[in-house]
Amino acid sequence: MPEILQYGFMQRALLAGAIIGTIAPMIGVFLVLRRLSLIADTLSHVALAGVAAGLLLQTYPLAGALVAALVGAVGIERLRTSGRVFGEAALAIFLSGGFAVAVVLISLARGFNVDLFSYLFGAITVVQPRDLWVILVLGLVVFGAVTAFSKELFAITFDEESARVQGVPVDLLNLLLTVLVAVTVVVAMRIVGILLTSALLVIPAVTALRLARSFRTTLVVAVACSLVSVLIGMMVSFYLDIAAGGAIVLTALVLFGAATLARRENPPR
Amino acid sequence: MKAGSATNGYPFVELTDICFSYGDERVLDHVTLQIRSGDFLGIIGPNGSGKTTLLRIMLGLLRPDSGRVQLFGSDLAGFRDWNRFGYVPQKAVAFESRFPASVFEVVLSGRCGRAGLGRRYGTDDRAVSVQALETVGMIEYRDRLIGRLSAGQQQRVFIARALASRPDLLLLDEPTVGVDVEAQEQFYGLLRRLNRDMGTTLVLVSHDIAVIAQEVTQLACLNRSLVFHGSPDEAMRSGAVERMYRAESRLVAHRH
């Protein structure tokens, strides 16, 4: 057995990475096409407030993150559909609001500690058995929901109004998508880190869009790119002892660069 | 000779005394209009005359401020059978040209409502979609990216998507904008076939009076209120069309 697989923490991290690598781009493709890429970043900052609250109250930080992200998801969707603010302004309000709450809570807790640092930047040594269970269950929820509603999500993403005319419950599905983003952010934060989570949703999706010949292949290519990025990034992190999130996102960016070059040589028909 | 010009079909859409405003601006003023099975109705009117608003009210996308909307015999509030409508939106607002979808995936999405929430597309969904693509003559393009087609071809794909839900009534909003003349001729040929041979009831919103008047069996001239509703020949004879557009050009001249 290679060294990397001999450690229990590394086995858990790789399993968690595989789950994250699969679901993040599945959500990301829809976000990018709906021009909602910033939602993931917004919800991760809101989730950070939940983590900070969890650390301060000495409860389970991922639970705090999940609650905060879900509340944020519903709040964003309500503010967006109410039409009282412009679409992106709703995101800006929640992003800065979440971050402000997090900073206040962190200062109450007398500053940064190692634990918080790992939530911000991701780490491969920190996935506890309890974390793995949470990641597995939430990951299955996201995977199941996207698979079950993929045809509706495609229809509202391609042409929301025509979907509405067909009687597809557009508002409900928009809310579902935002909630799934919240869950995905929480699943991804242990490995990739709060500050880089949205990159794992967005970059593989954008890479796949460069190569796409259909929607189905876009999803498949996005998941493949993401899994490759996560696994390579985690190995680099293991052997070079650098932050996992950074290594994963940089690998994803290399794939994006390669796809851009490949497309220039041979544009899809 | 136009088949389906009889107006004694079953009423699909009945709008009674519809008023609608955007803020203080009255867009529809006491409009009463019926669409019956077999009709090929053209709705024409100058820009801002409320054509698209009227269409959106028929589709349940907008609620009128006052008036009664009946769809296939039931009141709007209780109406659930939206798959009896097929909708072909204006191309410009319909989609992003880099969207990674094949022609077949787009057409199949027209089955979304019929297939049922959370269910996967079945073999019959695929068969109906193939048939719809054959009807519009686009079957050989089924694996092409939608964004790589010409505007006229995209328009036919959107019609196929609308047909995939097997609608009784097909509503098209300014479908020939940005489509070249040759493709337009093909397009009207297709509509004629759908209406005469396949018995599909059609509503076509357009500002292209000259062409429309030749194709449709019923003409509604809208300028916030309904100026005229009847056969295209009567519309021309009565001078309703001319008056409506003359009023508009005066208005434009006045503004400039």
Boltz contact constraints between the chains, C-beta under 6 A:
constraints:
  - contact:
      token1: [A, 148]
      token2: [B, 118]
      max_distance: 6.0
  - contact:
      token1: [A, 151]
      token2: [B, 112]
      max_distance: 6.0
  - contact:
      token1: [A, 154]
      token2: [B, 109]
      max_distance: 6.0
  - contact:
      token1: [A, 155]
      token2: [B, 109]
      max_distance: 6.0
  - contact:
      token1: [A, 155]
      token2: [B, 112]
      max_distance: 6.0
  - contact:
      token1: [A, 158]
      token2: [B, 95]
      max_distance: 6.0
  - contact:
      token1: [A, 159]
      token2: [B, 94]
      max_distance: 6.0
  - contact:
      token1: [A, 159]
      token2: [B, 95]
      max_distance: 6.0
  - contact:
      token1: [A, 162]
      token2: [B, 87]
      max_distance: 6.0
  - contact:
      token1: [A, 165]
      token2: [B, 59]
      max_distance: 6.0
  - contact:
      token1: [A, 165]
      token2: [B, 87]
      max_distance: 6.0
  - contact:
      token1: [A, 166]
      token2: [B, 82]
      max_distance: 6.0
  - contact:
      token1: [A, 166]
      token2: [B, 112]
      max_distance: 6.0
  - contact:
      token1: [A, 166]
      token2: [B, 113]
      max_distance: 6.0
  - contact:
      token1: [A, 167]
      token2: [B, 82]
      max_distance: 6.0
  - contact:
      token1: [A, 167]
      token2: [B, 113]
      max_distance: 6.0
  - contact:
      token1: [A, 168]
      token2: [B, 112]
      max_distance: 6.0
  - contact:
      token1: [A, 168]
      token2: [B, 113]
      max_distance: 6.0
  - contact:
      token1: [A, 209]
      token2: [B, 100]
      max_distance: 6.0
  - contact:
      token1: [A, 212]
      token2: [B, 100]
      max_distance: 6.0
  - contact:
      token1: [A, 214]
      token2: [B, 102]
      max_distance: 6.0
  - contact:
      token1: [A, 214]
      token2: [B, 105]
      max_distance: 6.0
  - contact:
      token1: [A, 215]
      token2: [B, 100]
      max_distance: 6.0
  - contact:
      token1: [A, 215]
      token2: [B, 101]
      max_distance: 6.0
  - contact:
      token1: [A, 215]
      token2: [B, 105]
      max_distance: 6.0
  - contact:
      token1: [A, 218]
      token2: [B, 100]
      max_distance: 6.0
